[in-house]
Amino acid sequence: MSAAKPVYHDIHCSSPVQVSLSDIEKELTGLWHSLNRDAAGSQTLTRACMSNLVVYCDLRSEADAVLQDLPKILEVHPARVLLLIGETERTNDDLKAYLSIYYSPVSDGWQLCAEQVTVYCRQNAARRLPSIPRALCVGDLPTTLWWVSSQPPPLAGEIFYSLADNADQIIFDSIGWKNPVKGVLAVTQWIAGNDSHVIYNLAWRRLKAWRKLISEALDPVVAPDALATVSRLEIEHGPHALPVAWLLVGWLAARLKWQPVEGRLLSQSAMTWHFECGKDPIDVLVKRRDEGDAWIDQLLWSWSGNAGGTVMFYQLGERKLGVSGKGAPVAETVVAIPESDRARLVAAQMAHRFHDELFEDVLEVSNRMAAILLK
């Protein structure tokens, strides 16, 4: 068994070396000295480390994807990386560890930008994984737990909570959850009782372009009655993207002071919520398409003020959003979406270790929406 060796631009990675768990620190020191010795001529070797990054994956396929992301992350945010893979084979109770070093050229030599410890775990040994970050994280640096598993964090039980105990910040992604209603409720309830961690959903960062376009297109200066007299929303999304649509509805409800009063599942692919704003009712229908990307395809916004109107927001490929109006003073517009691949999102969040009050408000509304559906 060996770990993949990623390559990205000027970030280089040494070949993985298998070691015993008890020798990890000694072997890391040896790799450092070896790289320093190999620096040619007058070149110098420096070390940059801003934080600890603990990554948990259930499957080796998830870990392979992480290995492709890491050089992009480390180029922006150097760190000590502990990649923990809880495999599912029912074989011997053991752990296998590999060490790698990431380094990149700088003006006067080389810069060490990461020390990576990769641990493959047999299923019966998973209980031992949380002890690894406790022993190997650099003590005076902040620690981020990046939860890559498709299982919602709180539903993973002891292994998640044990890893979270050692972290200052927790990053996860709600796209792909098999039971999004149960997942949203579990996560929002957990966050509501958690004051010790900064918690972030990558899906929230991906919604930034949608939120910006909706805010601009429905601004009262542009469409005077669109916000005040909204009556109905219809959202269509691709497979595995219900949590993203849920966050978008939660954001609208939090910002516009909508109160959820009723919700129900119409089928396996559709659900509806009824909100009230004062005495005004707002109906929201969310539907899943059978095919497509795991993202929002379109949102129809209808209102009743004056002559009424409808605005459609829609996705155009990976990097564009469009908006058009029917009976509304909204100009047809297409805007570019800034690049937001997973690695860039993780790196950006690692550099912003503070609570996002709006995100937490959205989660509070999302929690009430989930509770209504589960009645």
C-alpha positions as CSV (number, residue, x, y, z in Angstrom):
1,M,0.0,0.0,0.0
2,S,1.4,3.4,-0.9
3,A,0.1,7.0,-0.9
4,A,-0.3,8.9,-4.1
5,K,2.2,11.6,-4.9
6,P,0.4,14.8,-6.0
7,V,2.1,17.5,-8.1
8,Y,0.8,21.1,-8.5
9,H,2.7,23.9,-10.2
10,D,5.8,24.7,-8.1
11,I,4.8,22.6,-5.1
12,H,6.9,19.4,-4.8
13,C,6.1,16.4,-2.7
14,S,8.7,13.9,-1.5
15,S,7.9,10.2,-2.0
16,P,5.8,8.7,0.9
17,V,7.9,6.8,3.4
18,Q,6.2,4.1,5.6
19,V,7.0,4.4,9.3
20,S,5.7,3.1,12.6
21,L,3.5,5.4,14.6
22,S,6.0,5.6,17.4
23,D,8.7,6.9,15.1
24,I,6.7,9.6,13.3
25,E,8.3,12.6,14.9
26,K,11.9,11.2,14.6
27,E,11.3,10.4,10.9
28,L,9.9,13.8,10.2
29,T,13.0,15.3,11.7
30,G,15.1,13.0,9.5
31,L,13.2,14.0,6.3
32,W,13.7,17.7,7.2
33,H,17.5,17.2,7.6
34,S,17.7,15.1,4.4
35,L,16.0,17.8,2.4
36,N,18.2,20.5,4.0
37,R,21.3,18.4,3.2
38,D,20.2,18.0,-0.4
39,A,19.7,21.8,-0.9
40,A,22.3,22.7,-3.6
41,G,25.1,25.2,-3.3
42,S,24.2,28.4,-1.4
43,Q,20.5,27.6,-1.3
44,T,18.8,27.7,2.1
45,L,15.8,25.8,3.4
46,T,13.2,27.6,5.4
47,R,10.0,26.3,7.0
48,A,6.5,27.8,6.9
49,C,3.7,26.5,9.0
50,M,0.6,28.5,9.9
51,S,-1.6,25.8,11.4
52,N,-2.5,22.1,11.8
53,L,-4.8,20.6,9.2
54,V,-6.5,17.3,10.3
55,V,-8.4,15.6,7.5
56,Y,-10.7,12.7,8.0
57,C,-12.0,10.5,5.2
58,D,-14.1,7.3,5.3
59,L,-12.7,5.9,2.1
60,R,-9.5,5.8,0.1
61,S,-11.2,7.3,-2.9
62,E,-12.0,10.4,-0.7
63,A,-8.4,10.6,0.4
64,D,-7.2,10.4,-3.2
65,A,-9.3,13.5,-4.0
66,V,-7.9,15.3,-0.9
67,L,-4.3,14.5,-2.1
68,Q,-5.1,16.4,-5.3
69,D,-6.4,19.4,-3.3
70,L,-3.6,19.6,-0.7
71,P,-0.9,21.3,-2.9
72,K,-3.4,24.0,-3.8
73,I,-4.3,24.5,-0.1
74,L,-0.7,24.5,1.0
75,E,0.5,26.9,-1.6
76,V,-1.8,29.5,0.2
77,H,-1.8,28.2,3.7
78,P,1.3,26.1,4.8
79,A,0.4,23.6,7.5
80,R,1.2,20.3,9.2
81,V,-1.3,17.9,7.6
82,L,-2.6,14.7,9.3
83,L,-4.6,12.8,6.7
84,L,-6.6,10.0,8.5
85,I,-8.4,7.4,6.4
86,G,-10.9,5.0,8.1
87,E,-11.0,2.2,5.6
88,T,-13.8,-0.4,5.7
89,E,-12.0,-3.7,5.2
90,R,-12.6,-6.1,8.0
91,T,-9.1,-7.4,8.4
92,N,-6.4,-7.1,11.0
93,D,-6.5,-4.4,13.7
94,D,-3.7,-2.1,12.6
95,L,-2.7,1.3,11.4
96,K,-0.3,2.1,8.6
97,A,1.4,5.5,8.5
98,Y,3.3,7.3,5.7
99,L,5.3,10.5,5.8
100,S,5.7,13.1,3.0
101,I,7.1,16.7,2.8
102,Y,5.8,19.4,0.5
103,Y,8.3,22.1,-0.5
104,S,8.4,24.9,-3.1
105,P,11.1,27.1,-4.6
106,V,11.6,30.6,-3.1
107,S,14.0,33.4,-4.1
108,D,17.0,32.1,-2.1
109,G,16.3,28.4,-2.0
110,W,13.5,26.1,-0.8
111,Q,10.6,26.5,1.5
112,L,9.1,23.6,3.4
113,C,5.3,24.3,3.4
114,A,3.9,21.1,4.8
115,E,4.7,17.9,6.7
116,Q,2.1,15.3,5.9
117,V,1.3,12.2,8.0
118,T,-1.1,9.8,6.2
119,V,-2.6,7.1,8.3
120,Y,-4.6,4.2,6.8
121,C,-6.8,2.5,9.4
122,R,-8.5,-0.8,9.5
123,Q,-12.1,-0.7,10.6
124,N,-11.4,-2.3,14.0
125,A,-8.7,0.3,14.7
126,A,-10.7,3.4,14.0
127,R,-11.1,4.2,17.7
128,R,-7.3,4.8,17.8
129,L,-7.3,7.6,15.1
130,P,-8.2,10.5,17.4
131,S,-5.1,9.9,19.5
132,I,-2.9,10.7,16.5
133,P,-3.7,14.5,16.3
134,R,-3.3,14.8,20.0
135,A,0.2,13.5,19.7
136,L,1.3,15.1,16.5
137,C,-0.3,18.5,16.1
138,V,2.0,21.5,16.6
139,G,0.9,22.7,20.0
140,D,1.2,26.5,19.6
141,L,-0.7,26.6,16.2
142,P,-4.5,26.6,15.5
143,T,-6.0,23.3,14.4
144,T,-8.6,22.8,11.6
145,L,-10.5,19.6,11.3
146,W,-11.6,19.1,7.6
147,W,-14.4,16.5,7.7
148,V,-14.4,15.0,4.2
149,S,-16.8,12.0,5.0
150,S,-20.2,12.2,3.3
151,Q,-21.7,11.3,6.6
152,P,-22.9,14.5,8.5
153,P,-20.4,15.1,11.2
154,P,-22.5,14.6,14.4
155,L,-24.0,11.4,13.0
156,A,-20.5,9.8,12.8
157,G,-20.5,9.5,16.6
158,E,-17.4,9.1,18.8
159,I,-14.8,9.4,16.1
160,F,-16.0,12.8,15.0
161,Y,-16.5,14.2,18.5
162,S,-13.0,12.9,19.6
163,L,-11.4,14.6,16.6
164,A,-13.4,17.7,17.1
165,D,-12.2,18.0,20.7
166,N,-8.6,18.7,19.4
167,A,-9.7,21.3,16.8
168,D,-10.4,25.1,16.9
169,Q,-12.2,25.1,13.6
170,I,-14.3,22.4,11.8
171,I,-14.9,22.4,8.0
172,F,-17.4,20.1,6.3
173,D,-19.5,20.0,3.1
174,S,-23.2,19.2,3.1
175,I,-23.4,18.3,-0.6
176,G,-23.9,14.5,-1.1
177,W,-25.6,13.7,2.2
178,K,-27.8,10.6,1.8
179,N,-30.4,11.9,4.2
180,P,-30.3,15.7,4.1
181,V,-33.2,16.3,6.4
182,K,-31.7,14.2,9.1
183,G,-28.3,15.6,8.4
184,V,-29.4,19.3,8.5
185,L,-31.3,18.7,11.8
186,A,-28.3,16.9,13.4
187,V,-25.8,19.6,12.3
188,T,-27.9,22.6,13.2
189,Q,-28.7,21.2,16.6
190,W,-25.0,20.4,17.3
191,I,-23.9,23.9,16.2
192,A,-26.6,25.5,18.3
193,G,-25.0,24.0,21.4
194,N,-21.4,24.6,20.4
195,D,-19.6,27.7,21.4
196,S,-16.0,26.4,21.3
197,H,-15.5,25.8,17.6
198,V,-15.7,27.9,14.4
199,I,-17.8,25.7,12.2
200,Y,-18.1,26.2,8.4
201,N,-20.0,24.5,5.6
202,L,-18.3,24.8,2.2
203,A,-21.7,24.8,0.5
204,W,-22.3,28.2,2.2
205,R,-19.2,29.7,0.6
206,R,-20.3,28.3,-2.8
207,L,-23.6,30.2,-2.5
208,K,-21.9,33.6,-2.3
209,A,-22.4,34.4,-6.0
210,W,-26.1,33.4,-5.8
211,R,-26.7,35.5,-2.7
212,K,-25.0,38.5,-4.4
213,L,-27.0,38.3,-7.6
214,I,-30.3,37.8,-5.8
215,S,-29.6,40.8,-3.5
216,E,-28.7,43.0,-6.5
217,A,-31.6,42.0,-8.8
218,L,-34.3,42.3,-6.1
219,D,-33.0,45.5,-4.5
220,P,-36.0,47.8,-3.8
221,V,-34.4,50.4,-6.0
222,V,-34.5,48.0,-9.0
223,A,-37.7,46.0,-8.2
224,P,-39.6,48.0,-5.5
225,D,-42.2,45.3,-4.5
226,A,-40.2,42.2,-5.1
227,L,-39.1,41.7,-1.5
228,A,-41.9,43.3,0.3
229,T,-44.7,41.3,-1.4
230,V,-43.0,38.0,-2.3
231,S,-45.6,35.2,-2.5
232,R,-43.9,32.2,-3.9
233,L,-40.4,30.6,-4.6
234,E,-39.7,27.6,-6.7
235,I,-36.2,26.1,-6.6
236,E,-34.9,23.2,-8.8
237,H,-31.7,21.5,-8.0
238,G,-29.6,18.5,-9.2
239,P,-29.0,15.2,-7.3
240,H,-27.5,15.5,-3.8
241,A,-27.9,19.3,-3.7
242,L,-30.9,19.6,-1.4
243,P,-28.7,20.9,1.5
244,V,-27.5,23.7,-0.7
245,A,-31.0,24.7,-1.7
246,W,-32.0,24.4,2.0
247,L,-29.2,26.9,2.9
248,L,-30.4,29.3,0.2
249,V,-33.9,29.2,1.6
250,G,-32.6,29.6,5.1
251,W,-30.6,32.6,4.1
252,L,-33.6,34.3,2.5
253,A,-35.7,33.5,5.6
254,A,-33.1,34.8,8.0
255,R,-32.5,38.1,6.1
256,L,-36.2,38.8,5.3
257,K,-37.5,37.7,8.7
258,W,-39.7,34.9,7.4
259,Q,-41.0,32.5,10.0
260,P,-41.5,28.9,9.0
261,V,-44.9,27.6,10.1
262,E,-45.4,24.5,8.0
263,G,-43.5,22.0,5.9
264,R,-44.0,18.6,4.3
265,L,-42.4,16.1,1.9
266,L,-44.4,15.9,-1.3
267,S,-42.4,13.0,-2.7
268,Q,-38.8,11.6,-2.7
269,S,-37.9,14.5,-4.9
270,A,-40.0,17.5,-3.7
271,M,-40.8,19.3,-0.5
272,T,-42.6,22.5,0.4
273,W,-42.5,25.0,3.2
274,H,-44.9,27.7,4.2
275,F,-43.5,30.9,5.8
276,E,-45.1,34.0,7.1
277,C,-43.7,37.5,7.3
278,G,-46.1,39.5,9.5
279,K,-49.4,38.3,8.1
280,D,-48.1,37.7,4.6
281,P,-47.8,34.1,3.4
282,I,-44.8,32.8,1.4
283,D,-44.8,29.4,-0.2
284,V,-41.5,27.7,-1.1
285,L,-41.3,24.6,-3.3
286,V,-38.0,22.7,-3.7
287,K,-37.7,20.1,-6.4
288,R,-34.9,17.7,-7.4
289,R,-34.1,17.0,-11.0
290,D,-33.3,13.4,-11.8
291,E,-30.0,14.4,-13.6
292,G,-27.5,17.2,-13.5
293,D,-24.8,18.5,-11.3
294,A,-25.1,18.6,-7.5
295,W,-26.1,22.2,-7.5
296,I,-29.0,24.7,-7.8
297,D,-30.3,24.9,-11.3
298,Q,-32.8,27.7,-11.0
299,L,-34.9,29.8,-8.7
300,L,-38.2,31.5,-9.6
301,W,-39.2,34.5,-7.4
302,S,-42.8,35.7,-7.7
303,W,-44.4,38.6,-6.0
304,S,-47.9,40.2,-6.0
305,G,-47.4,44.0,-5.5
306,N,-48.8,46.3,-8.1
307,A,-49.0,44.2,-11.2
308,G,-46.8,41.5,-9.8
309,G,-43.9,39.8,-11.5
310,T,-41.5,36.9,-11.6
311,V,-37.7,36.8,-11.8
312,M,-35.8,33.7,-12.7
313,F,-32.2,33.1,-11.5
314,Y,-30.5,30.2,-13.3
315,Q,-27.1,28.4,-13.6
316,L,-25.3,28.6,-16.9
317,G,-22.6,25.9,-16.9
318,E,-20.0,25.9,-14.1
319,R,-19.0,29.5,-14.1
320,K,-22.0,31.7,-15.0
321,L,-25.3,32.8,-13.5
322,G,-28.2,34.4,-15.3
323,V,-31.2,36.4,-14.3
324,S,-34.3,37.4,-16.4
325,G,-37.6,39.0,-15.5
326,K,-41.2,38.5,-16.6
327,G,-43.4,41.5,-15.9
328,A,-40.6,42.9,-13.8
329,P,-38.1,45.8,-14.1
330,V,-35.2,43.4,-14.0
331,A,-32.7,43.5,-16.9
332,E,-31.6,40.2,-18.4
333,T,-28.1,39.7,-17.1
334,V,-25.3,37.1,-17.1
335,V,-22.5,37.3,-14.5
336,A,-19.4,35.3,-14.1
337,I,-18.9,33.2,-11.0
338,P,-15.4,33.5,-9.4
339,E,-13.5,30.2,-9.3
340,S,-14.4,28.3,-6.2
341,D,-13.0,24.8,-6.3
342,R,-12.9,22.9,-3.1
343,A,-9.2,23.5,-2.4
344,R,-9.5,27.3,-2.6
345,L,-12.6,27.2,-0.4
346,V,-10.8,25.3,2.3
347,A,-7.7,27.5,2.1
348,A,-9.8,30.6,2.4
349,Q,-11.7,29.3,5.4
350,M,-8.5,28.2,7.2
351,A,-7.3,31.9,7.0
352,H,-10.6,33.2,8.5
353,R,-11.0,31.6,11.9
354,F,-13.9,33.6,13.2
355,H,-17.6,33.0,13.7
356,D,-19.9,34.0,10.8
357,E,-23.0,35.4,12.5
358,L,-25.1,35.4,9.3
359,F,-24.2,31.7,8.7
360,E,-25.2,30.9,12.2
361,D,-28.5,32.8,11.8
362,V,-29.2,30.8,8.7
363,L,-28.5,27.5,10.5
364,E,-30.9,28.5,13.3
365,V,-33.7,29.0,10.7
366,S,-32.6,25.8,8.9
367,N,-33.0,23.9,12.2
368,R,-36.6,25.1,12.6
369,M,-37.3,24.2,9.0
370,A,-36.0,20.6,9.6
371,A,-37.9,20.3,12.8
372,I,-41.2,21.2,11.0
373,L,-40.6,18.6,8.3
374,L,-39.9,15.8,10.9
375,K,-43.1,16.4,12.9
